[in-house]
Amino acid sequence: LAKTTQPISMDSYEGQEVNITCSHNNIATNDYITWYQQFPSQGPRFIIQGYKTKVTNEVASLFIPADRKSSTLSLPRVSLSDTAVYYCLVGAAGEASNFGNEKLTFGTGTRLTIIP
Amino acid sequence: DADVTQTPRNRITKTGKRIMLECSQTKGHDRMYWYRQDPGLGLRLIYYSFDVKDINKGEISDGYSVSRQAQAKFSLSLESAIPNQTALYFCATSEYRDNEQFFGPGTRLTVL
Protein backbone atom coordinates (compact mmCIF):
# COMPACT_ATOMS: atom_id res chain seq x y z
CA LEU A 1 0.00 0.00 0.00
CA ALA A 2 1.75 3.13 -1.22
CA LYS A 3 1.18 5.97 1.21
CA THR A 4 1.78 9.54 0.20
CA THR A 5 3.09 12.61 1.98
CA GLN A 6 2.37 16.18 0.93
CA PRO A 7 2.89 19.59 2.53
CA ILE A 8 -0.14 20.54 4.58
CA SER A 9 -0.40 24.01 3.12
CA MET A 10 1.21 26.43 0.70
CA ASP A 11 0.72 30.08 -0.14
CA SER A 12 1.53 31.75 -3.43
CA TYR A 13 0.88 35.05 -5.20
CA GLU A 14 -1.21 35.40 -8.30
CA GLY A 15 0.69 34.94 -11.53
CA GLN A 16 3.40 32.75 -10.05
CA GLU A 17 4.16 29.13 -10.85
CA VAL A 18 3.31 26.78 -8.00
CA ASN A 19 4.95 23.40 -7.47
CA ILE A 20 3.46 20.89 -5.04
CA THR A 21 5.50 17.79 -4.28
CA CYS A 22 4.17 14.41 -3.18
CA SER A 23 6.38 11.70 -1.67
CA HIS A 24 5.49 8.06 -2.28
CA ASN A 25 8.53 6.03 -1.30
CA ASN A 26 6.76 2.66 -1.49
CA ILE A 27 5.24 3.10 -4.91
CA ALA A 28 4.75 -0.20 -6.72
CA THR A 29 5.69 -1.04 -10.27
CA ASN A 30 2.08 -0.97 -11.43
CA ASP A 31 1.14 2.25 -9.62
CA TYR A 32 0.10 5.42 -11.41
CA ILE A 33 0.19 8.89 -9.85
CA THR A 34 -2.92 11.02 -10.10
CA TRP A 35 -3.63 14.52 -8.82
CA TYR A 36 -7.02 15.92 -7.91
CA GLN A 37 -8.27 19.39 -7.00
CA GLN A 38 -11.03 19.95 -4.47
CA PHE A 39 -12.99 23.10 -3.70
CA PRO A 40 -14.97 23.42 -0.44
CA SER A 41 -18.13 21.31 -0.33
CA GLN A 42 -17.43 19.80 -3.74
CA GLY A 43 -16.11 16.44 -4.84
CA PRO A 44 -12.51 16.20 -6.03
CA ARG A 45 -11.83 16.84 -9.69
CA PHE A 46 -9.17 15.11 -11.78
CA ILE A 47 -6.24 17.30 -12.82
CA ILE A 48 -3.57 15.05 -14.29
CA GLN A 49 -2.17 11.52 -14.22
CA GLY A 50 1.21 10.03 -15.05
CA TYR A 51 3.47 7.01 -14.72
CA LYS A 52 6.95 8.40 -15.36
CA THR A 53 8.86 11.40 -16.74
CA LYS A 54 6.66 14.37 -17.60
CA VAL A 55 3.02 14.80 -18.48
CA THR A 56 1.43 18.09 -19.49
CA ASN A 57 -2.15 19.09 -20.18
CA GLU A 58 -3.99 22.37 -20.52
CA VAL A 59 -4.03 23.11 -16.80
CA ALA A 60 -0.92 21.52 -15.25
CA SER A 61 2.28 19.55 -15.61
CA LEU A 62 3.34 16.49 -13.68
CA PHE A 63 7.01 15.71 -13.17
CA ILE A 64 8.04 12.22 -12.07
CA PRO A 65 11.73 11.37 -11.52
CA ALA A 66 13.23 8.10 -12.65
CA ASP A 67 12.93 6.43 -9.23
CA ARG A 68 9.23 7.44 -9.04
CA LYS A 69 9.46 7.96 -5.29
CA SER A 70 8.05 11.44 -5.60
CA SER A 71 6.12 13.58 -8.04
CA THR A 72 5.59 17.30 -8.51
CA LEU A 73 2.44 18.98 -9.69
CA SER A 74 3.19 22.27 -11.41
CA LEU A 75 0.50 24.94 -11.86
CA PRO A 76 1.59 27.74 -14.18
CA ARG A 77 0.60 31.34 -13.48
CA VAL A 78 -1.91 30.66 -10.73
CA SER A 79 -4.99 32.79 -10.12
CA LEU A 80 -7.29 33.23 -7.13
CA SER A 81 -9.54 30.48 -8.50
CA ASP A 82 -6.74 27.98 -8.00
CA THR A 83 -7.19 28.25 -4.23
CA ALA A 84 -8.17 24.70 -3.30
CA VAL A 85 -6.94 21.47 -1.74
CA TYR A 86 -4.77 19.31 -3.99
CA TYR A 87 -4.55 15.56 -3.50
CA CYS A 88 -1.92 13.14 -4.68
CA LEU A 89 -3.23 9.62 -5.32
CA VAL A 90 -1.15 6.52 -5.90
CA GLY A 91 -2.87 3.38 -7.10
CA ALA A 92 -2.35 0.19 -9.02
CA ALA A 93 -2.42 0.39 -12.78
CA GLY A 94 -4.89 -1.14 -15.21
CA GLU A 95 -5.06 -4.72 -16.31
CA ALA A 96 -1.67 -5.64 -14.88
CA SER A 97 -2.65 -5.58 -11.23
CA ASN A 98 -4.65 -8.09 -9.24
CA PHE A 99 -8.33 -7.72 -9.79
CA GLY A 100 -9.99 -7.38 -6.42
CA ASN A 101 -6.85 -6.31 -4.60
CA GLU A 102 -7.40 -2.64 -5.21
CA LYS A 103 -6.17 -0.06 -2.77
CA LEU A 104 -6.58 3.59 -3.63
CA THR A 105 -4.78 5.89 -1.26
CA PHE A 106 -5.38 9.60 -1.12
CA GLY A 107 -2.87 11.75 0.65
CA THR A 108 -4.00 14.26 3.26
CA GLY A 109 -3.90 16.96 0.65
CA THR A 110 -2.17 20.31 0.29
CA ARG A 111 -4.22 23.41 0.95
CA LEU A 112 -3.08 25.97 -1.59
CA THR A 113 -3.96 29.60 -0.97
CA ILE A 114 -3.42 32.17 -3.70
CA ILE A 115 -2.79 35.68 -2.48
CA PRO A 116 -3.86 38.67 -4.60
CA ASP B 1 -20.69 16.83 -12.25
CA ALA B 2 -24.36 15.95 -12.83
CA ASP B 3 -23.32 12.58 -14.26
CA VAL B 4 -22.86 11.35 -10.69
CA THR B 5 -25.63 12.17 -8.25
CA GLN B 6 -25.95 11.50 -4.55
CA THR B 7 -29.01 11.52 -2.35
CA PRO B 8 -29.61 12.92 0.12
CA ARG B 9 -27.25 15.88 0.04
CA ASN B 10 -27.63 16.48 3.75
CA ARG B 11 -28.88 14.21 6.50
CA ILE B 12 -29.13 14.54 10.25
CA THR B 13 -29.91 11.40 12.18
CA LYS B 14 -29.67 9.93 15.64
CA THR B 15 -27.39 7.28 17.07
CA GLY B 16 -28.61 3.78 16.32
CA LYS B 17 -30.64 4.65 13.25
CA ARG B 18 -30.21 2.87 9.93
CA ILE B 19 -29.16 5.17 7.13
CA MET B 20 -28.79 4.61 3.41
CA LEU B 21 -26.89 6.91 1.09
CA GLU B 22 -27.52 6.47 -2.60
CA CYS B 23 -25.37 7.08 -5.63
CA SER B 24 -26.43 7.02 -9.26
CA GLN B 25 -24.36 7.55 -12.37
CA THR B 26 -25.14 8.05 -16.03
CA LYS B 27 -21.57 7.68 -17.28
CA GLY B 28 -21.87 3.98 -17.99
CA HIS B 29 -18.87 3.18 -15.81
CA ASP B 30 -18.45 -0.25 -14.30
CA ARG B 31 -16.39 0.91 -11.33
CA MET B 32 -17.88 2.73 -8.39
CA TYR B 33 -16.46 3.85 -5.06
CA TRP B 34 -17.53 5.23 -1.71
CA TYR B 35 -15.23 7.57 0.19
CA ARG B 36 -15.46 9.33 3.50
CA GLN B 37 -13.91 12.72 4.20
CA ASP B 38 -13.20 14.08 7.66
CA PRO B 39 -11.63 17.49 8.32
CA GLY B 40 -7.87 17.30 7.94
CA LEU B 41 -7.86 13.63 6.99
CA GLY B 42 -8.38 13.69 3.25
CA LEU B 43 -10.47 11.00 1.58
CA ARG B 44 -10.58 7.43 2.79
CA LEU B 45 -11.97 4.55 0.76
CA ILE B 46 -14.87 2.67 2.36
CA TYR B 47 -15.96 0.21 -0.35
CA TYR B 48 -15.53 -0.20 -4.07
CA SER B 49 -17.15 -2.24 -6.80
CA PHE B 50 -15.76 -3.19 -10.18
CA ASP B 51 -19.06 -4.51 -11.51
CA VAL B 52 -22.49 -5.56 -10.30
CA LYS B 53 -21.19 -8.86 -8.96
CA ASP B 54 -18.07 -7.47 -7.34
CA ILE B 55 -17.86 -5.76 -3.94
CA ASN B 56 -14.62 -5.05 -2.09
CA LYS B 57 -13.74 -3.56 1.26
CA GLY B 58 -11.63 -0.47 1.35
CA GLU B 59 -9.52 1.08 4.04
CA ILE B 60 -12.34 1.74 6.56
CA SER B 61 -15.25 -0.60 5.90
CA ASP B 62 -16.16 -1.42 9.51
CA GLY B 63 -19.65 -0.17 10.37
CA TYR B 64 -20.66 0.16 6.72
CA SER B 65 -22.20 -2.06 4.07
CA VAL B 66 -22.90 -1.54 0.39
CA SER B 67 -25.20 -2.78 -2.33
CA ARG B 68 -24.62 -2.61 -6.07
CA GLN B 69 -28.16 -2.83 -7.37
CA ALA B 70 -27.24 -2.17 -10.98
CA GLN B 71 -24.35 -0.83 -12.99
CA ALA B 72 -25.62 2.68 -12.37
CA LYS B 73 -26.43 2.42 -8.66
CA PHE B 74 -24.24 1.92 -5.61
CA SER B 75 -25.68 2.40 -2.12
CA LEU B 76 -23.88 2.81 1.19
CA SER B 77 -25.62 1.78 4.41
CA LEU B 78 -24.93 2.47 8.03
CA GLU B 79 -26.85 -0.24 9.87
CA SER B 80 -26.60 1.49 13.24
CA ALA B 81 -25.21 4.99 12.94
CA ILE B 82 -22.81 6.34 15.55
CA PRO B 83 -21.55 9.90 16.07
CA ASN B 84 -18.04 9.24 14.75
CA GLN B 85 -19.60 8.43 11.38
CA THR B 86 -20.41 12.11 11.05
CA ALA B 87 -18.59 13.09 7.89
CA LEU B 88 -18.84 14.08 4.23
CA TYR B 89 -19.42 11.06 2.00
CA PHE B 90 -18.49 10.96 -1.66
CA CYS B 91 -19.37 8.51 -4.37
CA ALA B 92 -17.13 8.20 -7.42
CA THR B 93 -17.01 6.27 -10.67
CA SER B 94 -14.31 5.37 -13.13
CA GLU B 95 -14.02 3.54 -16.39
CA TYR B 96 -10.73 1.78 -15.76
CA ARG B 97 -8.65 1.37 -12.66
CA ASP B 98 -6.44 4.46 -12.19
CA ASN B 99 -8.11 6.42 -14.90
CA GLU B 100 -10.00 9.52 -13.97
CA GLN B 101 -12.50 9.18 -11.16
CA PHE B 102 -15.66 11.27 -11.36
CA PHE B 103 -16.99 12.35 -8.01
CA GLY B 104 -20.51 13.17 -6.93
CA PRO B 105 -21.40 16.33 -5.01
CA GLY B 106 -21.22 14.60 -1.63
CA THR B 107 -23.59 13.84 1.23
CA ARG B 108 -23.07 15.59 4.53
CA LEU B 109 -24.13 13.20 7.29
CA THR B 110 -24.49 14.23 10.92
CA VAL B 111 -25.12 11.60 13.58
CA LEU B 112 -26.30 13.03 16.88
Contacts between the chains, C-beta under 8 A, distances in Angstrom:
chain1	res1	chain2	res2	distance
A	32	B	98	4.4
A	34	B	98	6.8
A	34	B	100	7.8
A	36	B	101	7.8
A	41	B	88	8.0
A	41	B	106	6.9
A	42	B	105	6.7
A	42	B	106	7.2
A	43	B	1	7.5
A	43	B	4	7.7
A	43	B	90	5.1
A	43	B	92	7.2
A	43	B	103	2.8
A	43	B	104	5.7
A	43	B	105	6.0
A	43	B	106	5.7
A	44	B	43	7.0
A	44	B	90	7.6
A	44	B	101	7.6
A	44	B	103	5.3
A	45	B	1	8.0
A	45	B	103	7.1
A	46	B	100	4.1
A	46	B	101	6.6
A	46	B	102	7.7
A	49	B	98	7.1
A	49	B	99	7.4
A	49	B	100	7.2
A	87	B	42	6.4
A	87	B	43	7.0
A	91	B	97	7.1
A	91	B	98	5.3
A	92	B	97	6.4
A	92	B	98	6.8
A	93	B	97	7.1
A	93	B	98	5.3
A	94	B	96	5.7
A	94	B	97	5.6
A	94	B	98	6.2
A	94	B	99	8.0
A	97	B	97	6.9
A	99	B	50	6.9
A	100	B	50	7.4
A	100	B	54	7.0
A	100	B	56	5.9
A	102	B	48	6.1
A	102	B	50	7.7
A	102	B	56	6.3
A	102	B	97	6.5
A	103	B	45	7.6
A	103	B	58	7.7
A	103	B	59	7.4
A	104	B	33	7.3
A	104	B	45	5.4
A	104	B	48	7.4
A	104	B	58	7.6
A	105	B	45	7.9
A	105	B	59	7.7
A	106	B	35	7.8
A	106	B	42	4.8
A	106	B	43	4.3
A	106	B	44	7.2
A	106	B	45	7.9
A	107	B	42	6.1
A	108	B	40	7.1
A	108	B	41	6.6
A	108	B	42	4.4
A	109	B	42	5.0
